Amino acid sequence: DNGLARTPPMGWLHWERFLCATDCAAEPRRCISEQLFVEMADRMVADGWRDAGYEFVCIDDCWMAPTRDGQGRLQADPKRFPSGIRRLADYVHSKGLKLGIYSDVGKKTCAGFPGSYNHYDLDAQTFASWGVDLLKFDGCNSDSLDLLAEGYKRMSLALNRTGRSIVYSCEWPFYLRPVQQPNYTEIKQYCNHWRNFYDVYDSWSSIKSILDWTALHQDTIVKIAGPGGWNDPDMALVIGNFGLSRDQSVTQMAMWAIMAAPLFMSNDLRHISPEAKRLLQNREVIAINQDPLGKQGYQLFKDKKFQLWERPLSDLAYAVAVLNQQEIGGPQNFTFSLTWLGHGLACNPACSIRQVLPASRDWGVYSWLSSLSVEVNPTGTVLLTV
């Protein structure tokens, strides 16, 4: 318990949108370089992202030089990060933001750069000396599950020993799951959030598969989430890129809020549509995601057309999401009894209902025994507060 991540962390990271682009001559605007992170930090302040709650600027894989330095320390690629990570962290901090960085529990990162195996303390001290505020710790190239677990634990303890507050983002359960059921109680002792599923892609099929997996495993994972430790369905919000329709973007934003997921955008903040920006900066949705009660939501109902999810919130409120799974036809109506919500207590004896997405409006006051009819576009979601 490092006292961090009392609500799901929010920020921006490079991975899904910019991947491992390292040829700055060929791709100067997309290259993983200090220029990219400086420009994103500038945009986060100038365009209201920081004020909306997005505070981390996160470097993912491919930032490193191919080898460690003469003292065995990790080093940034000198051509792409000529000023070094410390100077970049200072710049990010000067903007009122925080810097995240990436390493791996194994001998090499997923992209083949030096990993942290047998260097956990040294790397933690290096990150702390640079002023890093978050570590995403991947799980590639670990020789065994025992070494994987040992590495995640050792890095957790090493980060705490530095005395610097560093959020610890783990991939631990994702790499365990093909072989054994993760012990989430143990994982929460060491990590602030932990990834459960495959990399998110800029596609509806990817978003849909994450939601299906989460619902299938909700009896295991929902109860462990809370202040200080969160399930990560793969944190990246791909809203503002190329693969999602408007309705599908609404679904990702709404459902990541319901799931109390970390909200890390992976897009190009230098070129983002006003529509995507409004959705990502929607204060009511962010308030649901950041609700201090810290309860993760869960699926209540599913048939061939619809899913109904709810999330308990502070002050006896609930967030409710109605998702239309159909990918054919037009808008469909879903009608349900308000007695379904909150184990029958959410609207007892009455409740006020407000629609948050796809547009905000008050629906009025309903009695406990009322039914609610919601019209939802194909692959879209209507998000309500009750």
FIBA-233265 format. One record per residue (C-alpha): x, y, z; residue in three letters. Coordinates in pm, whole numbers, plus 50000, padded with zeros to 5 digits. Example, Ala and Ser with C-alpha at 12.3 -4.5 7.8 and 13.67 -1.06 7.14 Angstrom:
BEGIN
512304955050780ALA 513674989450714SER 
***
This chain:
BEGIN
500005000050000ASP 501855030549872ASN 498935054349924GLY 498575060349548LEU 495835054949290ALA 492985061649529ARG 490935065849211THR 491805050648871PRO 494785069448722PRO 494195090948413MET 496555102648143GLY 497985096647796TRP 500345069747669LEU 501965063947336HIS 501575026747273TRP 498425019647069GLU 498665050246846ARG 502445053546803PHE 503645017846872LEU 507435013646834CYS 508245040046572ALA 511965047246619THR 513035061846282ASP 512775098846349CYS 514155107846006ALA 511375089145829ALA 508585096446080GLU 509485128046275PRO 505915134146397ARG 505315098146503ARG 508715088246637CYS 509055077947004ILE 511135107747110SER 511295135247369GLU 509735158447111GLN 506605136847099LEU 506155137647477PHE 506915174847504VAL 504295182147240GLU 501715159747409MET 502395176147746ALA 501885210147587ASP 498605199147434ARG 497395183947762MET 497685217947929VAL 496605240547643ALA 493555220047542ASP 492105213147886GLY 493105176647931TRP 494975183148256ARG 492045202948395ASP 489705174248307ALA 491825150348519GLY 494315135248274TYR 497605139848460GLU 500105113348341PHE 502165115348022VAL 503375079547978CYS 506295065947778ILE 505745029647672ASP 508205005047514ASP 511025015147275CYS 512385045547462TRP 515655028747562MET 519095026247412ALA 519914990647297PRO 522274985347594THR 522714997047951ARG 525405022848032ASP 528825015748185GLY 527345015148538GLN 524674990148434GLY 521875015748432ARG 519085018848176LEU 519555048147943GLN 517335065647695ALA 518195064147327ASP 520565093947295PRO 519375104146946LYS 515685103547025ARG 515975116447384PHE 519025139247365PRO 518175157747688SER 517575125747888GLY 514565114348089ILE 515355136348390ARG 515055167848180ARG 511855154748020LEU 510385147548364ALA 511265182548478ASP 509475196848175TYR 506395175448231VAL 506335184948600HIS 506625221948509SER 503315217748328LYS 501605203948638GLY 501675168648493LEU 503365135748586LYS 505655113148385LEU 505195075748335GLY 507805051848199ILE 508005015448088TYR 510154985348167SER 509814947548174ASP 510114920548439VAL 512134898448201GLY 515544900348040LYS 514204920447747LYS 511154941947685THR 508484930047443CYS 510214950047167ALA 513664936247253GLY 515184964447458PHE 516944957947793PRO 514594944448061GLY 514854947948438SER 515594911748530TYR 518314911348799ASN 518314949548801HIS 515114956848994TYR 516624978349268ASP 518954996749034LEU 516185004048785ASP 513785015749057ALA 516475039149191GLN 517155051548838THR 513495058948773PHE 513165076849108ALA 516285097649040SER 514795108348709TRP 511555119848875GLY 509335092848726VAL 505785091048870ASP 504455058448720LEU 506025025948603LEU 504265003148358LYS 505974969548412PHE 505444944548131ASP 505844906748149GLY 507614895847832CYS 510684872947826ASN 510454859348179SER 511724823548194ASP 509114809648435SER 505994818648630LEU 508054818048950ASP 510494843548810LEU 507564864148680LEU 505974865849027ALA 509304872049197GLU 510114900248958GLY 506794917949007TYR 507124915749385LYS 510744926649389ARG 510094957049172MET 507154967149391SER 509314966249703LEU 512184983449521ALA 509925012149412LEU 508735017349768ASN 512305017049899ARG 513195046549675THR 510975068949888GLY 509405083849577ARG 505685080349507SER 505555059149191ILE 502295043449069VAL 502925006948982TYR 501104993648675SER 501484955848637CYS 500804931248357GLU 501134902048600TRP 497704884848572PRO 497684887148191PHE 500854866248171TYR 499654841748438LEU 496224834448293ARG 497194810548013PRO 498684787348277VAL 497014794248612GLN 494344814848784GLN 495834847248922PRO 495734853549295ASN 494244888349283TYR 494514893449659THR 498284888849630GLU 498524909949314ILE 496724939049482LYS 499264937849766GLN 501994946949518TYR 500364966249230CYS 498224997349186ASN 496564983948873HIS 496984952148675TRP 496174942548320ARG 493914912748258ASN 493484910347883PHE 495154914647544TYR 496334947947400ASP 493444969947301VAL 493254976446928TYR 491645004946740ASP 488624983646651SER 485134975146769TRP 485974937946784SER 488724945847036SER 486444966847259ILE 483734940447240LYS 486114912047332SER 487364931247637ILE 483804936747760LEU 482884900347700ASP 485974888447891TRP 485294912148180THR 481684900548215ALA 482734863848197LEU 485244868548481HIS 483434894748686GLN 482794871548983ASP 486564868949025THR 487794903848948ILE 485114929249052VAL 485374923349426LYS 489114930049443ILE 489024964549278ALA 488994995449495GLY 491015025349611PRO 494695017749562GLY 494204988549320GLY 492284985748992TRP 491554960548719ASN 492984972548390ASP 491034959548086PRO 493934974547890ASP 493845010447982MET 494135026747640ALA 491195047347522LEU 491395046147142VAL 488745073247101ILE 489885099446852GLY 491715075046625ASN 490375056546320PHE 488615024046410GLY 485575033246620LEU 482335049546513SER 480795077246724ARG 478525052146899ASP 481375027746960GLN 483475055847106SER 480615063947343VAL 480525027147440THR 484235025947524GLN 484075057747733MET 480925046847915ALA 482075011347985MET 485585020948099TRP 483845044048349ALA 481545015948461ILE 484524992348500MET 486495017548712ALA 489305013248461ALA 492415034948440PRO 491785060848167LEU 494865064947950PHE 494225079047606MET 496345066547317SER 495695090947036ASN 497275121546878ASP 496245151547085LEU 497725174246818ARG 495075162146572HIS 491825151946745ILE 488255160146643SER 486155183346860PRO 483615155046896GLU 486225130547035ALA 487615157647262LYS 484175165447407ARG 483575128647478LEU 486965122747641LEU 486625154247851GLN 483005147747957ASN 483075157348325ARG 480045136248420GLU 481565104448276VAL 484925111748436ILE 483165117248770ALA 481665082448743ILE 485075067348666ASN 486675086748953GLN 483915080649207ASP 485565079149553PRO 483565048649666LEU 485815029149433GLY 483435000849342LYS 483824984249003GLN 480684978948797GLY 479324945848671TYR 476914931048417GLN 473374925148543LEU 471704911848229PHE 472564899947881LYS 470594886447587ASP 471284885447213LYS 470624922647176LYS 471374940647500PHE 473644942147803GLN 472704960048125LEU 475524970348361TRP 475514989348689GLU 478135004948913ARG 477525015449275PRO 478515051649338LEU 478845074349640SER 475745088649810ASP 473595058149730LEU 473725065349356ALA 474345041349067TYR 475715044348717ALA 473775023048469VAL 474825014148115ALA 472604999047846VAL 474644985347555LEU 473104975047224ASN 475224946247092GLN 473534944546752GLN 475654954246453GLU 472764955146210ILE 469594975546175GLY 468705007446355GLY 468125019046714PRO 466484993846945GLN 464474998047264ASN 465334980147587PHE 462804980847871THR 463624969648224PHE 462234972948574SER 463974996848811LEU 463694969649075THR 466604952848892TRP 468994979949006LEU 471004979949327GLY 469584946649449HIS 466164963149435GLY 467214992849648LEU 468475018649394ALA 465015033449338CYS 463295024849664ASN 460965043349713PRO 461855067049424ALA 464835079649229CYS 465875106748988SER 467425095748660ILE 469805115348442ARG 471205105448104GLN 474935112448072VAL 475725097147729LEU 475355099747436PRO 473925133747541ALA 473125147547887SER 469545153947994ARG 467375148548298ASP 464745121348276TRP 462905130548595GLY 461785111248902VAL 460595075148891TYR 458965053249152SER 460405020349269TRP 458044998749059LEU 458465018448736SER 459935004648418SER 462425023548206LEU 462585021847827SER 465895031447667VAL 466565035547294GLU 470125026347196VAL 471905027946862ASN 473664996846726PRO 477004991446908THR 476135022047118GLY 475525027147487THR 473215049047692VAL 474825058448023LEU 472595069248310LEU 472975079848671THR 470295068948916VAL 
***
